[in-house]
Amino acid sequence: MSYQWLEWAQRIQALSQSGLAFSKDIYDIERYEELRMISAEIMQDHTGLEMQKIKDLFLNETGYQTPKVDVRGVIFQDDKLLMVKEKLDNRWSLPGGFCDIGLSAAENIIKEIKEESGYDAVPTKLLALWDKNKHLHPPQPYHYYKIFIQCEIIGGQPVTGIETSDIQFFSESTIPTLSTDRVVASQINTLFEFLKDPNKATLFD
């Protein structure tokens, strides 16, 4: 799904942030600050959020801006997919979250699966690296890359975490209401293709 206004706001924000990071000229800095506010105004106009919240979320970074990285664990068991219920919106997602500094993508997903489901897991294959803007997620201020890593359970027991309220395995025909900020139905359907064809090549945008 394309949100042209969001793409404009993100690009203006990224360019202004980079300009503020590297410019020395006071007049250029003033122009970049103005561009940054324009990006925030675009966001406010289309989302209805308070300007202060937008500033806190959207204008709080410095330096050269790059996409943020989100990692998700894909675990199949008895032809069913492991999912966790998010406390934040009471909907279902794959275990995962933002990648932490100092950990690789594989190390991050091991940590996230343990924290959100209670299972000990090992990564086995990179399934997909997708650009969030090119899929049917709701609009968000930041630009994200989403990494989907297939894993196998090697121990542990199902235990909910700070951010999760339930843990279940679902067949492809019984997928519950999804937390679409995190994962969307088309992605789930595509991930099940790897269950049917283990030799399927890694996907990327």
Beta strands, then each sheet from edge to edge (+ up, - down):
strand 1: 68-74
strand 2: 76-77
strand 3: 80-86
strand 4: 91-93
strand 5: 96-98
strand 6: 119-131
strand 7: 144-156
strand 8: 164-170
strand 9: 203-204
sheet 1: 5+ 1- 7- 6+ 9+
sheet 2: 2+ 3- 4+
sheet 3: 2+ 3- 8+
end
